[in-house]
Amino acid sequence: MDRDAELFVEDVLAEIRREMEGAYGKAAYERWKSPLFLGKMDDPDGHGCMMGACGDAMQVFLKFEGNRVKEAAFLSDGCGSSTVCGSFAAEIAIGKTPEEILEVTGQDIISKMGTIPEEDRHLADLAAETLKAALRDYQGKRGKHR
């Protein structure tokens, strides 16, 4: 590739990065580039899987120690916003009790992220509901289903 083409590509990529950071905020943009807690968890205490209206599927995995989440992980087959929301949902879950997880909302996830494009806000709700599904699975296994 010639130097002019390389400079053009660099400029386009820089503009995309600026637009993404503006749409998501710094914290969510960084998480979009490098999602935390991404991956399947072996032998989770609780596992939830849900499908959003947009067709994105999300899974959340939880491990408990005592009455608190010790580890959390997620998988998503959806867009970048789905991945970011799953990542922040897993982060929020760590250290929480079951009662605290029941209180987590999509807005809590968005607040932790900073912001998200309006058309993708439903993915924060999907992440919160998938987190609660993993909790219900855990409680069901322990005979404490609500």
Z-matrix of the N, CA and C atoms (Angstrom, degrees):
N
C 1 1.452
C 2 1.535 1 107.23
N 3 1.319 2 115.64 1 138.06
C 4 1.464 3 117.66 2 -179.79
C 5 1.526 4 110.58 3 -78.25
N 6 1.284 5 116.09 4 165.74
C 7 1.477 6 122.34 5 -173.78
C 8 1.529 7 112.51 6 -61.32
N 9 1.329 8 118.18 7 -38.97
C 10 1.468 9 121.02 8 178.18
C 11 1.521 10 110.96 9 -61.62
N 12 1.317 11 116.61 10 -42.61
C 13 1.466 12 120.69 11 178.64
C 14 1.525 13 110.76 12 -65.69
N 15 1.314 14 116.91 13 -40.90
C 16 1.467 15 120.51 14 177.71
C 17 1.516 16 111.11 15 -61.36
N 18 1.318 17 117.56 16 -43.90
C 19 1.471 18 121.74 17 178.69
C 20 1.521 19 110.82 18 -63.97
N 21 1.326 20 116.77 19 -39.84
C 22 1.465 21 120.97 20 178.07
C 23 1.528 22 109.90 21 -61.30
N 24 1.317 23 117.13 22 -47.83
C 25 1.470 24 121.39 23 179.94
C 26 1.525 25 110.28 24 -61.55
N 27 1.315 26 118.68 25 -44.23
C 28 1.466 27 122.39 26 177.76
C 29 1.527 28 111.19 27 -59.34
N 30 1.334 29 116.86 28 -42.12
C 31 1.468 30 120.74 29 178.59
C 32 1.524 31 111.72 30 -64.70
N 33 1.326 32 116.57 31 -42.81
C 34 1.465 33 120.50 32 179.24
C 35 1.529 34 110.00 33 -63.75
N 36 1.314 35 117.80 34 -44.90
C 37 1.471 36 120.86 35 179.43
C 38 1.520 37 111.55 36 -63.75
N 39 1.316 38 117.54 37 -39.16
C 40 1.470 39 120.88 38 177.70
C 41 1.524 40 110.32 39 -63.76
N 42 1.311 41 117.28 40 -40.15
C 43 1.468 42 120.99 41 178.26
C 44 1.525 43 111.00 42 -65.74
N 45 1.321 44 116.98 43 -41.47
C 46 1.471 45 120.43 44 177.09
C 47 1.523 46 110.13 45 -60.86
N 48 1.319 47 117.24 46 -44.11
C 49 1.469 48 120.85 47 178.89
C 50 1.531 49 111.02 48 -61.16
N 51 1.321 50 117.00 49 -43.47
C 52 1.476 51 120.36 50 178.82
C 53 1.526 52 110.71 51 -62.26
N 54 1.331 53 116.27 52 -44.04
C 55 1.465 54 119.72 53 179.66
C 56 1.520 55 111.67 54 -64.60
N 57 1.317 56 117.27 55 -42.08
C 58 1.466 57 120.79 56 179.29
C 59 1.518 58 111.17 57 -64.19
N 60 1.320 59 117.37 58 -44.65
C 61 1.462 60 119.62 59 179.17
C 62 1.518 61 110.65 60 -64.01
N 63 1.337 62 117.12 61 -37.42
C 64 1.458 63 120.35 62 177.86
C 65 1.519 64 112.25 63 -66.32
N 66 1.325 65 117.36 64 -37.02
C 67 1.464 66 121.41 65 -178.92
C 68 1.520 67 112.31 66 -75.40
N 69 1.332 68 117.36 67 -32.59
C 70 1.462 69 121.53 68 -173.94
C 71 1.518 70 114.19 69 -106.80
N 72 1.296 71 119.35 70 -22.57
C 73 1.451 72 121.43 71 -170.06
C 74 1.515 73 109.02 72 86.62
N 75 1.311 74 116.08 73 161.81
C 76 1.459 75 121.64 74 -173.27
C 77 1.536 76 112.75 75 -62.11
N 78 1.338 77 117.86 76 -47.62
C 79 1.472 78 120.69 77 -176.26
C 80 1.528 79 110.84 78 -61.73
N 81 1.325 80 117.41 79 -47.44
C 82 1.458 81 120.48 80 -178.53
C 83 1.526 82 111.12 81 -69.49
N 84 1.320 83 117.14 82 -36.67
C 85 1.461 84 120.48 83 178.04
C 86 1.525 85 110.42 84 -62.16
N 87 1.329 86 117.05 85 -45.28
C 88 1.468 87 120.61 86 178.45
C 89 1.528 88 110.63 87 -62.45
N 90 1.330 89 116.82 88 -39.26
C 91 1.463 90 121.06 89 179.05
C 92 1.523 91 110.69 90 -69.25
N 93 1.339 92 116.57 91 -32.37
C 94 1.458 93 120.80 92 176.54
C 95 1.532 94 110.03 93 -64.33
N 96 1.324 95 116.19 94 -40.05
C 97 1.459 96 120.24 95 179.28
C 98 1.522 97 111.52 96 -70.61
N 99 1.333 98 116.88 97 -38.08
C 100 1.475 99 122.01 98 -176.25
C 101 1.521 100 109.61 99 -139.23
N 102 1.338 101 117.74 100 81.85
C 103 1.464 102 119.55 101 -177.94
C 104 1.527 103 112.20 102 -64.69
N 105 1.305 104 115.49 103 136.98
C 106 1.464 105 122.51 104 174.96
C 107 1.527 106 108.78 105 -95.07
N 108 1.321 107 116.44 106 153.67
C 109 1.466 108 124.01 107 174.94
C 110 1.525 109 112.78 108 67.21
N 111 1.325 110 117.80 109 18.01
C 112 1.451 111 122.50 110 -179.09
C 113 1.522 112 110.21 111 -83.31
N 114 1.327 113 116.08 112 126.17
C 115 1.459 114 120.13 113 175.80
C 116 1.508 115 111.84 114 140.49
N 117 1.306 116 114.82 115 160.51
C 118 1.462 117 121.33 116 177.82
C 119 1.518 118 109.16 117 -77.79
N 120 1.309 119 115.82 118 140.89
C 121 1.458 120 122.14 119 178.19
C 122 1.528 121 108.62 120 -102.31
N 123 1.322 122 116.45 121 130.60
C 124 1.454 123 120.63 122 175.41
C 125 1.523 124 109.87 123 -74.91
N 126 1.310 125 116.30 124 135.17
C 127 1.467 126 123.86 125 174.16
C 128 1.538 127 113.32 126 51.48
N 129 1.344 128 117.58 127 55.97
C 130 1.468 129 118.80 128 178.72
C 131 1.527 130 110.78 129 -71.62
N 132 1.315 131 115.67 130 155.51
C 133 1.464 132 120.44 131 172.99
C 134 1.526 133 110.44 132 -75.58
N 135 1.323 134 116.11 133 -30.48
C 136 1.457 135 121.46 134 178.26
C 137 1.516 136 109.96 135 -142.58
N 138 1.324 137 115.65 136 141.64
C 139 1.467 138 121.35 137 -179.79
C 140 1.519 139 108.19 138 -139.53
N 141 1.319 140 116.11 139 127.74
C 142 1.460 141 120.82 140 175.98
C 143 1.510 142 109.77 141 -122.63
N 144 1.323 143 115.80 142 144.95
C 145 1.460 144 121.61 143 177.70
C 146 1.520 145 107.53 144 -139.80
N 147 1.326 146 116.19 145 126.91
C 148 1.457 147 120.86 146 -179.90
C 149 1.519 148 110.08 147 -139.81
N 150 1.313 149 114.82 148 155.79
C 151 1.449 150 122.53 149 177.82
C 152 1.525 151 107.92 150 -114.87
N 153 1.323 152 115.44 151 130.82
C 154 1.455 153 120.00 152 177.55
C 155 1.523 154 111.22 153 -82.53
N 156 1.317 155 116.07 154 165.14
C 157 1.463 156 121.51 155 178.64
C 158 1.519 157 111.61 156 -60.71
N 159 1.326 158 116.46 157 -25.25
C 160 1.466 159 121.71 158 -179.27
C 161 1.523 160 112.30 159 -82.56
N 162 1.337 161 117.10 160 -6.23
C 163 1.455 162 121.10 161 -179.84
C 164 1.517 163 114.45 162 98.21
N 165 1.336 164 117.88 163 -6.43
C 166 1.467 165 120.91 164 176.85
C 167 1.527 166 108.99 165 -72.34
N 168 1.317 167 116.17 166 134.40
C 169 1.463 168 121.42 167 174.73
C 170 1.523 169 108.43 168 -105.88
N 171 1.320 170 115.30 169 141.05
C 172 1.460 171 120.96 170 179.20
C 173 1.519 172 108.67 171 -133.01
N 174 1.317 173 114.88 172 143.67
C 175 1.461 174 121.90 173 174.13
C 176 1.519 175 108.02 174 -126.07
N 177 1.330 176 116.87 175 142.59
C 178 1.462 177 122.88 176 174.23
C 179 1.514 178 107.69 177 -127.48
N 180 1.313 179 115.50 178 137.31
C 181 1.465 180 123.69 179 179.61
C 182 1.527 181 108.32 180 -119.99
N 183 1.334 182 116.26 181 135.60
C 184 1.466 183 120.94 182 -179.96
C 185 1.522 184 110.62 183 -129.92
N 186 1.336 185 115.05 184 141.09
C 187 1.471 186 122.56 185 168.56
C 188 1.520 187 107.00 186 -122.91
N 189 1.317 188 114.10 187 134.22
C 190 1.457 189 120.42 188 -179.12
C 191 1.514 190 111.01 189 -107.46
N 192 1.306 191 114.89 190 150.82
C 193 1.463 192 122.79 191 168.84
C 194 1.516 193 104.81 192 -131.86
N 195 1.325 194 115.69 193 115.64
C 196 1.458 195 118.62 194 -172.72
C 197 1.523 196 108.03 195 66.22
N 198 1.298 197 116.02 196 -129.17
C 199 1.462 198 121.61 197 -177.52
C 200 1.525 199 112.25 198 -105.74
N 201 1.334 200 117.73 199 20.67
C 202 1.466 201 120.57 200 -177.67
C 203 1.525 202 110.98 201 -133.00
N 204 1.313 203 115.01 202 151.89
C 205 1.463 204 120.37 203 176.51
C 206 1.520 205 108.59 204 -70.56
N 207 1.321 206 115.38 205 123.21
C 208 1.462 207 121.00 206 178.73
C 209 1.526 208 110.48 207 -92.21
N 210 1.343 209 116.29 208 -40.19
C 211 1.463 210 121.81 209 -179.19
C 212 1.520 211 108.84 210 -138.96
N 213 1.329 212 115.25 211 148.43
C 214 1.460 213 121.36 212 175.41
C 215 1.522 214 108.49 213 -142.60
N 216 1.311 215 115.23 214 147.79
C 217 1.461 216 121.08 215 177.61
C 218 1.528 217 107.53 216 -148.78
N 219 1.324 218 115.60 217 165.57
C 220 1.451 219 119.96 218 -179.82
C 221 1.528 220 110.17 219 -147.91
N 222 1.315 221 114.87 220 160.70
C 223 1.461 222 123.59 221 169.52
C 224 1.515 223 107.40 222 -134.97
N 225 1.309 224 116.95 223 147.79
C 226 1.459 225 122.05 224 174.76
C 227 1.513 226 108.56 225 -145.46
N 228 1.317 227 115.81 226 140.25
C 229 1.458 228 119.11 227 175.22
C 230 1.524 229 110.90 228 -103.21
N 231 1.329 230 115.29 229 15.44
C 232 1.450 231 119.94 230 -174.37
C 233 1.513 232 114.48 231 -100.35
N 234 1.302 233 114.09 232 -157.83
C 235 1.461 234 123.20 233 -176.05
C 236 1.534 235 111.22 234 -73.90
N 237 1.307 236 115.52 235 178.82
C 238 1.458 237 121.26 236 178.67
C 239 1.514 238 112.79 237 -59.87
N 240 1.326 239 117.29 238 -37.83
C 241 1.471 240 120.18 239 178.86
C 242 1.518 241 111.14 240 -64.15
N 243 1.321 242 116.85 241 -37.57
C 244 1.458 243 121.06 242 177.38
C 245 1.527 244 110.43 243 -62.86
N 246 1.312 245 115.97 244 -42.53
C 247 1.464 246 120.89 245 178.96
C 248 1.519 247 110.99 246 -64.56
N 249 1.306 248 117.43 247 -44.31
C 250 1.470 249 121.23 248 -179.94
C 251 1.535 250 109.86 249 -62.71
N 252 1.323 251 117.21 250 -44.93
C 253 1.467 252 120.15 251 -179.85
C 254 1.531 253 111.43 252 -63.83
N 255 1.329 254 117.26 253 -41.68
C 256 1.462 255 120.12 254 177.05
C 257 1.510 256 112.08 255 -62.76
N 258 1.314 257 116.46 256 -39.94
C 259 1.461 258 121.23 257 179.66
C 260 1.530 259 111.19 258 -63.08
N 261 1.332 260 116.18 259 -45.59
C 262 1.466 261 118.97 260 179.75
C 263 1.529 262 111.84 261 -71.05
N 264 1.330 263 118.55 262 -32.56
C 265 1.466 264 120.68 263 175.98
C 266 1.525 265 110.23 264 -62.50
N 267 1.338 266 116.85 265 -44.15
C 268 1.462 267 120.35 266 178.17
C 269 1.524 268 110.53 267 -62.28
N 270 1.310 269 116.78 268 -42.91
C 271 1.470 270 120.08 269 179.21
C 272 1.525 271 111.27 270 -61.49
N 273 1.315 272 115.89 271 -45.07
C 274 1.472 273 120.63 272 -179.73
C 275 1.527 274 110.86 273 -60.94
N 276 1.327 275 117.83 274 -35.86
C 277 1.470 276 121.71 275 -176.04
C 278 1.522 277 113.12 276 -67.05
N 279 1.315 278 117.57 277 -32.32
C 280 1.466 279 120.78 278 -173.95
C 281 1.531 280 110.42 279 -62.86
N 282 1.331 281 113.79 280 126.19
C 283 1.462 282 120.69 281 179.98
C 284 1.518 283 114.23 282 89.91
N 285 1.319 284 117.38 283 -6.61
C 286 1.463 285 120.92 284 -177.10
C 287 1.527 286 111.61 285 -87.11
N 288 1.328 287 115.09 286 152.34
C 289 1.462 288 122.54 287 171.91
C 290 1.529 289 108.06 288 -85.95
N 291 1.333 290 117.45 289 165.22
C 292 1.470 291 118.95 290 175.68
C 293 1.535 292 112.57 291 -55.77
N 294 1.307 293 116.87 292 -40.22
C 295 1.462 294 120.10 293 179.97
C 296 1.528 295 111.18 294 -62.92
N 297 1.310 296 116.55 295 -38.81
C 298 1.470 297 120.38 296 179.30
C 299 1.529 298 111.12 297 -69.62
N 300 1.326 299 117.26 298 -36.28
C 301 1.467 300 120.30 299 178.42
C 302 1.525 301 110.50 300 -64.57
N 303 1.319 302 116.85 301 -37.41
C 304 1.465 303 120.09 302 178.71
C 305 1.526 304 112.27 303 -60.82
N 306 1.312 305 117.20 304 -22.45
C 307 1.466 306 122.03 305 -179.03
C 308 1.526 307 113.40 306 -88.84
N 309 1.332 308 118.25 307 -10.18
C 310 1.471 309 121.32 308 -177.07
C 311 1.531 310 109.71 309 -69.60
N 312 1.327 311 115.28 310 130.70
C 313 1.461 312 121.76 311 179.72
C 314 1.534 313 110.30 312 -119.63
N 315 1.297 314 114.92 313 167.60
C 316 1.456 315 119.56 314 173.76
C 317 1.513 316 111.24 315 -59.28
N 318 1.324 317 116.54 316 -37.11
C 319 1.472 318 119.80 317 179.12
C 320 1.530 319 110.91 318 -64.88
N 321 1.329 320 117.92 319 -34.67
C 322 1.471 321 120.35 320 175.74
C 323 1.526 322 110.28 321 -61.22
N 324 1.322 323 115.97 322 -40.89
C 325 1.464 324 120.41 323 179.67
C 326 1.521 325 110.36 324 -66.55
N 327 1.324 326 116.71 325 -44.30
C 328 1.470 327 120.48 326 177.88
C 329 1.518 328 110.59 327 -61.69
N 330 1.321 329 117.71 328 -41.21
C 331 1.473 330 121.06 329 179.47
C 332 1.523 331 110.78 330 -61.47
N 333 1.324 332 116.69 331 -39.86
C 334 1.468 333 121.04 332 178.42
C 335 1.528 334 110.85 333 -67.53
N 336 1.327 335 116.64 334 -36.58
C 337 1.464 336 122.20 335 -179.17
C 338 1.515 337 111.94 336 -71.05
N 339 1.301 338 116.39 337 -39.57
C 340 1.461 339 121.87 338 -172.83
C 341 1.512 340 108.97 339 116.95
N 342 1.315 341 117.12 340 -63.94
C 343 1.456 342 121.74 341 176.43
C 344 1.522 343 108.73 342 -165.01
N 345 1.318 344 114.63 343 170.66
C 346 1.461 345 121.79 344 178.35
C 347 1.521 346 106.07 345 -154.96
N 348 1.317 347 118.57 346 147.81
C 349 1.465 348 119.02 347 177.09
C 350 1.532 349 111.14 348 -56.14
N 351 1.308 350 116.44 349 141.39
C 352 1.471 351 122.69 350 -176.31
C 353 1.532 352 111.97 351 -51.03
N 354 1.323 353 116.84 352 -41.95
C 355 1.466 354 120.17 353 -176.46
C 356 1.527 355 113.05 354 -69.23
N 357 1.328 356 117.46 355 -10.93
C 358 1.462 357 121.21 356 -179.52
C 359 1.530 358 113.40 357 -109.57
N 360 1.315 359 117.53 358 2.94
C 361 1.468 360 120.51 359 -176.89
C 362 1.527 361 112.49 360 -61.22
N 363 1.322 362 117.53 361 -28.87
C 364 1.467 363 120.57 362 179.67
C 365 1.528 364 111.25 363 -62.06
N 366 1.325 365 117.74 364 -21.91
C 367 1.469 366 120.49 365 -179.78
C 368 1.532 367 111.35 366 -72.43
N 369 1.311 368 117.42 367 -28.36
C 370 1.468 369 119.90 368 173.89
C 371 1.533 370 109.59 369 -66.18
N 372 1.332 371 116.17 370 -39.39
C 373 1.472 372 119.83 371 176.02
C 374 1.527 373 110.64 372 -65.01
N 375 1.343 374 116.44 373 -40.74
C 376 1.468 375 120.20 374 176.81
C 377 1.524 376 110.64 375 -59.74
N 378 1.326 377 117.05 376 -43.74
C 379 1.469 378 120.70 377 179.70
C 380 1.527 379 111.01 378 -63.02
N 381 1.335 380 117.36 379 -43.53
C 382 1.467 381 120.81 380 179.36
C 383 1.525 382 110.95 381 -63.90
N 384 1.326 383 117.21 382 -41.97
C 385 1.468 384 120.52 383 -179.92
C 386 1.525 385 111.61 384 -69.77
N 387 1.324 386 117.50 385 -34.50
C 388 1.464 387 120.10 386 177.49
C 389 1.523 388 110.60 387 -68.69
N 390 1.318 389 116.43 388 -37.55
C 391 1.463 390 121.44 389 174.70
C 392 1.530 391 110.18 390 -59.22
N 393 1.325 392 116.77 391 -44.04
C 394 1.466 393 120.76 392 178.76
C 395 1.530 394 111.61 393 -67.71
N 396 1.328 395 116.79 394 -33.16
C 397 1.473 396 119.83 395 176.39
C 398 1.526 397 110.23 396 -64.58
N 399 1.331 398 117.08 397 -39.50
C 400 1.472 399 120.36 398 176.73
C 401 1.522 400 110.20 399 -64.18
N 402 1.320 401 117.06 400 -38.79
C 403 1.463 402 120.91 401 177.07
C 404 1.531 403 110.39 402 -64.05
N 405 1.333 404 117.60 403 -44.42
C 406 1.476 405 120.61 404 178.80
C 407 1.527 406 111.11 405 -60.46
N 408 1.344 407 116.31 406 -38.46
C 409 1.457 408 119.90 407 176.97
C 410 1.527 409 110.28 408 -62.28
N 411 1.313 410 116.65 409 -45.67
C 412 1.471 411 121.73 410 177.96
C 413 1.527 412 110.30 411 -59.33
N 414 1.317 413 116.10 412 -48.46
C 415 1.457 414 119.70 413 -178.23
C 416 1.524 415 111.57 414 -65.01
N 417 1.327 416 116.76 415 -37.47
C 418 1.460 417 120.67 416 178.14
C 419 1.507 418 111.86 417 -63.82
N 420 1.310 419 117.03 418 -40.06
C 421 1.473 420 121.43 419 177.66
C 422 1.514 421 111.29 420 -64.68
N 423 1.311 422 116.48 421 -30.15
C 424 1.463 423 121.64 422 -178.27
C 425 1.523 424 112.04 423 -95.87
N 426 1.331 425 116.90 424 3.99
C 427 1.471 426 120.60 425 179.60
C 428 1.506 427 112.82 426 73.39
N 429 1.347 428 117.35 427 24.17
C 430 1.462 429 121.18 428 -178.04
C 431 1.517 430 110.42 429 -123.04
N 432 1.318 431 116.84 430 36.36
C 433 1.459 432 120.10 431 -177.53
C 434 1.519 433 109.98 432 -69.64
N 435 1.314 434 114.84 433 134.83
C 436 1.475 435 120.17 434 179.19
C 437 1.496 436 110.06 435 -95.41
